[in-house]
Amino acid sequence: MNDIALSGAVAGPAPSNTGLHRFAVFLVFAVLLLIAAGALVKSKEAGLSVPDWPLSFGSVNPPNWYRMEGVRFEHGHRLIAGTVGLLTLILALWLQRRERRPGVRKLGWWAVGAVVAQGVLGGLTVLFGLPPLISISHAALAQAFLCLVVTIAVTTSRGWLSGAGEDRVPAAVGKLRVAAIVATAMIFLQILLGALVRHYGAGMAIPDFPLSFGRVIPRHFDFKVGLQYAHRVMALLVGLKVLSLSARVVARYRAEPALLIPAALMALLVVVQILLGASIVWTARAVVPNSLHVATGASLLATSLVLALQSARLARSAAQRGGAR
């Protein structure tokens, strides 16, 4: 993380480019929409509604596709994916033209490679009949791709380029950086556990919540119960980690918007995410909470990454100030 545009390889601060940054932020929201659309496809079990790939029923855009529910979700997901792919290529080319930092320019090409690989994995899930391993890999790569685009958006922002807050944040922010990185890793792991639960059909393996078969620890375990219970335990750990991290930021860094805003948003998102997870059980996997749960998890990951990146920037600056004394 310290090497990704935290230190410029060019003399002087990189010039800001508001248009480029706003485009990157727009792409972040487009990726979140794509993840939500993919979650909706899974919630509706519509992944094989279009049985061929890369075309849809032998066509780029089959007629009246929007009139058939399953096809509407699956082909709509493909259209959003194609749009995101095109936007990612535009962002990468824009970075090559206007960005002075080699590390950030490379991130653009990494994002292009990730979105192409994501498209191929999505196609393979269809061609091979939705095997769990490929589907889970598809879900994991979607989150990694989101992280790449979020990093580009953060590192092209005016606050990042101008060094906002770097002259006043104490050296202790280095500990916050570590905590934020750990939180981000935990959230990513929890999303992977969630993908395992979804794609191995373990969403209702434990039919009650907050207890498990009326107990804190189930009397019996099988593969699906173990997956669901591990997901619940990890949710508790992630919730405690995020809330404690947010409380630390509010207590010590409330004057720094680059830290306070993502920390406050993380606290809100993790509460919403836990409630959505509970509602999935209470509604026997209703489509809306099931899909929103995936989208909110991705939003939480993105927000945690923003906090990790910003705290890393400020920690590096604090370390440089200390070394210069």
N, C-alpha and C positions, 0 to 999 in steps of 0.2 A: 504494500500500500504506500509506503514511503517513496517508492520509485515511480509511482504513477502520477507524474506531473506535480508532485509535491515540491520538487526542486526543478527549476527550469534549466534546460540545457543551453539556453541562450542568455546573452547578457541583458540585464534589466528586466523589469516586469513585462509579462506578455500583455499586449494590448487587448482590451475587452472588445467583444463582438456581440452586441445585444441580440442581433438577429439569429446568430448561430446558437447562442445559449437558449433562446426561446424555442427554437426549432427542436433542440435536444430535449427540453422539458416537454414539449408537445409529444415527442416520440415516446417519452416515458409513459405518458398517459395512454398513448396508443397501445403500448405493450401491455399495460394493465388491462385495457379493454380486450386485447387478444387473449390474455390469460383467463379473463372472466368468460369470454366466449368459449374457450376450450373447456372450462369447467361446466358450462351449460350443456355442451355436447355430451360430456360424460354423465352429468346429472340426468339428462334425457335418454341416455344410452343410445345416442344417435350416431355413434362413431362409424358404423357400417351402413348408414343410410345412403351414402354414395360409395359404391363398391370398387370404383377404380381410382387410379391416381397416376400421373398428376392431373389428368383431365377429370371432369365430372360427367359421367354417362357419355363419355367420348367427346365432350364439348368443353370449351373454356368457360362458358356461362350458359348452362342448359335452360331452355325456355320454361317459364312458369315454375322455376325451382322454389320460389318463395311461397307457393301454394301448398306444398307438402311439408308437414311439420318437421319430420326428421331431416329431410333434405335441406330445409330452410336453415336449420341450426348448423349442420355439417358444412354445407356449401358456403353459408355466411361466414363461418369460421375460416374457411379457406380464402375467401375474399379479403377478410381483415388481415390474415397472415400475409397475403400477397402485397397488400398496401403497406404493411409494416416493413416488409422486405425492401420495397422500393424506397420508403422513407429512410431506412437505414443506409442504403447505398448513397442516397443524396447527402446524408449527414457525413458519411465517410469522405466523400469527394469534397464537401465543403470544408471539412477539417484539413484535408491535404492542401487546400488552396489558401486558407486563412489562418491556420493554427501554426504557431512558431515552435511549440514544444513537441519534440519527436515522440515522447511517450503518449501524449494525447492523440496524436495522429495515428499511432499504432492501435490505440483503443478503437478507433473508427473501423479499421480493417478487421480487428478481432470481432467486433460486433457484426460485421458483414458475414464473416465466417460462421459465427454462432447462429445467425438467422438462417443461413443456407443449410447448416447441419440440422437445425430445428425443423425446417421444412422437409428434409429427407427423412428424419425420424418420424414426423407426422405421416408421411406417405407410407413408410414401412409398417406403421401400426395398422393402416388400412389393408395393405397388401397381404400382411400375415395374420389378419383377423384379430387384431387388438391383443397381442400377447402382453402380459403384465410387465415383463422386463423392458420391452421397447417403450411401452406406454409410460412407465415410471421414468425411464431415461428422457423421454420427451418432456415430461413435467419438470424434471430437474434442470434440463438445459434451458427451459423457458425462464426459470428463476435466475440462472447464471447470465443469460442474455439481458434480462432486466437489470441486473447488477452492473453490467458493462455500460448500458445506456445511462443509468443513474450516475455512474462515475463520470461519464462525459458531461452530463448536465451540470454536475456540481463543479467540476474543475474548469468549466468555461464561464462560470458565473462571475459577475462583477465583484462580489464580496471576496471570492477566492483569489481573483487576480489582483485585487487592490490590497490584499492582506488585512482585511477588516478584523479588528480585535487582536491582532498579533502583538500589539504593543502593551496590552494590559492584562492578558490572561496569565495567571500564575503557573509556575513550573509543574505544580501538582496535576495539571491537565493531562500529563502523560499517563497517570493512573486511569483517568477517565477514558483515554484512548483505548487502553487494554480492555477495560470493562465493556466498551462499546463494540470492539471487535469480537469479544467473546459472545456478547448478546447476539450479534449478527450471525455468527456461526451456529449458535443454538437455534435461532429462528430458522435458518436454512435447513438444519437437521430435522427440526420439527415439521417443516414443509415436506421433506422427503418421507418422513414417517406417515404424514397425511396421505401422500401419494400411494404409499404401500397399502394403507387402509382402504383407499378408494378403489384401487385397481385389483386388489385381491378380495374385494367384496366383504370387507370386515366392518363396514360402517355401522351395522346394527348387531355386531357380534355380542355386544353388551347392551341390553335393551333399556337400561335405566340410567339416570344421571341425576345427581352427582355420585350416587353410590354405584357399585358394580354387582349386579345380582343381589342387591340389598345389603351389600357388605363393602367395607373399605377395600379389601383385597378379595378377589373372587375365590370361591372354593376350588374351582377347577380351571385349568388353562388348556387351550389348544392353540393352533397357529393363529387363527383369526382373533380369538379372545386376547392372546398375548400381544398381537399388533395393536388392537384397540386400547388395551390397558397401557401399553408403553406410550401410545400417543397421548393418553390422558395424563400420565405421570409427567411426560415431557412438557405438556401444556402448562401444568402447574409450575414446573421449574422455570419455563420461559416467562410466565406471568410474573413470578416473583422477581426474576432477574430484571425484566423490563421496568417494573414499577419501582424497584430499588434504584435502578440507574436513573430513571426520570426524577425521582426524589432527590438524588444527589445533585443533578444538574440544577434543579430549582433552588436547592439550598445554597449552592456554591457559585453557580455561573448564570444566575438569572439576568444579569446585565448584558450577557452575550447572546444576541438573537440567533446566531448561527448554531448555538448549542441548545438554547431554550426551546425554540420552535419545534425541531424534530423530537426532542425529548418529551415535550408535552403531547405531541401528536402520537408518539409511540404509546404513551400511557392510555390515551383514548382508544387507539386501535386494538391494543391487547385486551382491553375490557370487552369491546365489541366482538372481538374474535372468539373469546371464551363463551360469550352469550350465544353467538351463532353456532359454535360447536355443540353447546347444550341443546339448542333448538333443533339441530339435525336429529338428535336422539328423540326429543320430545315429539317431533312431527314425523318420525319414521322416514327420515331422509327426504323431506319435501324439497322440491327443485330449487326454490328461491334461496333458503338459508344454506343449502348445500353448495350452490354456486357462489354466493356471496362470501362464504367461508374461505374458499380458495382465493378469491380476489382480495379479501381483506388480509389474508396471510401474506400475499405478495406485496401489498401496500405496506405492511408492517416491516417486511424485510427491506424494502426500498428505503423506508424512513430510518431504520436502524443503520443502514449503510451510510446514509447522509450524515448521521451523527458521528459514526466512526471516521468518515473522511474528514469532517470538519474538526473533530478533536485531534486527529492525526496532524492536520495542518498546523493547528495552534500549538500542539505539543512540540513539533519540530521547531517552530519559531521560538518557543520558550527555551528549548535546549540551546539554540544558537545564541540567544541573549545571554544565557548563563555561561556559555563557553567564551563569549567575547569579553566578559568581565575580568 
